[in-house]
Amino acid sequence: MGMDVRMQASNAGSDTMSPGKVHGSSALAGAPALIELPLDRPRGAIAPWVDAHLSIGIDAALQSAIASFASRSGTSAAQVSLAAWVLLLHRISAQDDLVLAVPSGERLLPLRVELDPGISFAGLVGQVVAAQRQIAEAASADAPQVVFGPRWGGAAELALVVAGQDLPTDATLHYASSLLEPGTARRFLGYWRQLLSNALRDPEMTIARVPMIDADERRALLERWNDTRTDYDLDVCLHTLIEAQGRRTPHAPAVVAGDAPLD
């Protein structure tokens, strides 16, 4: 099984991605042109090039959870993985209306998903499946069993490729290093796996409540990074502290009023 997701619609590097060329479909009317990602560097005038990648494994427990849900819901492992990817894009962009590029044969077709934060993950999977069916019918082709092909173009900013036969074994995130640092890309990939794992523990949980960060990152956010406590000598007067600071930095301005410093 191979999967490929592109984060942009109208400038993802393929004529088939243009809303006016989707076989007469009106599904993209009013759709956003981009998914606004939290990038490390701003987009430039030249389209970014996907030139870096990193991978993570998918363990047996997660494989089993994917297979079990897919069997119960009458969907495929690829569709379940795609729904988690849509959920990730929703979380990191804060957008409810998303357009992704999905390969269908030799073409790239736009998959639009409009999310309701109150929908369950099971409901999101059904919504993704329905959207796939719609674009397949619009393209006069059979709905693809493999939802994403192993292709990506240079103008895409982010592409997820999930490898495996019947079940995913590992996931590779291809990204533009001109926009993202490796650490950011690694977090995105970890978030995808975390969302997928947590959503499958309770598929009826609303997507707004599915945890995205693991226990270590949660502790860092709530405890280590938020620990701003500082010990002060409560017996020292304020003017004494100011005098001590003056001795430490005798040449630094003491007060600045407009453009006029007071030394």
Secondary structure, 3 states (H helix, E strand, C coil): CCCCCECCCCCCCCHHHCHHHCCCCCCCCCCCCCCCCCCCCCCCCCCCCCCEEEEEECCHHHHHHHHHHHHHHCCCHHHHHHHHHHHHHHHHHCCCEEEEEEEECCEEEEEEEECCCCCEHHHHHHHHHHHHHHHHHHCCCCCCCCCCCCCCCCCCCEEEEEEECCCEEEEEEEECCCCCCHHHHHHHHHHHHHHHHHHHHCCCCEHHHCCCCCHHHHHHHHHHCCCCCCCCCCCCCHHHHHHHHHHHCCCCCCEEECCEEEC
